[in-house]
């Protein structure tokens, strides 16, 4: 962001004199209703220390709370401990996936969150939270690995953008191997003319990519691979095109899992990658939906 901290006061948001302050009325009612609800929980038999909104100080002087609130006492690191990932032997997290078109800041839609403020912004106070960010990756990007928590129905669906075109990912610029690992076997493969056929990035091709989710646009050697808990599935260009569905304009989805046998799984490991096209094809991941 161009600068940190809270925004300066924007007078455009001020309520003119003699006008009704709707926000103050609503917030006042919420506070009164909340206080009334809290007081109704207390009687002569109630231990006040057990109420969810009660806060006290522990021996370290840090605030803690009970009930449904998160504690900030010394036990917090244990609550936030992250288990060590057990990756499949053939799945190594890639280094070439790139976050693109994502505005800086905390763009979660909350009123007080700060979003935007890019150095080239004409109005840093605009603060609009809308964006069409994505993770962009090509063959050299390697595996994109993530943990999917609490699968209840056995469903995992990707929101994708298959129409980004050659060279869209700038992180892999000048790379010739996965993760830019210059190994002898890769050099030998390229030397033996086992190279990817270039894809013509014409206006017609770009139009086709914007309207169709056809894997053949990436070339006949294109492959999409995904792994769930280490089990790798490979889709050819034809299979990939058949599985991608157009939900609406600029929204295409790819179902990776629809299996009730996975219902109740605490955590599943999902990994995806593209192969067979170098930097000539770039796949964008916009969302991961699961149930």
Secondary structure as UniProt FT lines:
FT   HELIX           11..13
FT   TURN            17..18
FT   HELIX           22..40
FT   TURN            44..45
FT   HELIX           48..50
FT   TURN            52..53
FT   STRAND          55..57
FT   TURN            59..60
FT   STRAND          63..65
FT   TURN            67..68
FT   TURN            74..75
FT   HELIX           76..79
FT   TURN            89..90
FT   STRAND          98..100
FT   TURN            111..112
FT   TURN            119..120
FT   TURN            124..125
FT   STRAND          134..137
FT   HELIX           139..141
FT   STRAND          143..151
FT   STRAND          155..161
FT   TURN            166..167
FT   TURN            171..174
FT   HELIX           178..180
FT   HELIX           184..191
FT   TURN            192..193
FT   HELIX           203..211
FT   HELIX           215..218
FT   TURN            220..221
FT   STRAND          223..228
FT   TURN            229..230
FT   STRAND          231..236
FT   HELIX           237..243
FT   STRAND          244..248
FT   TURN            249..250
FT   STRAND          251..258
FT   HELIX           260..262
FT   TURN            263..264
FT   STRAND          265..275
FT   TURN            278..279
FT   STRAND          283..290
//
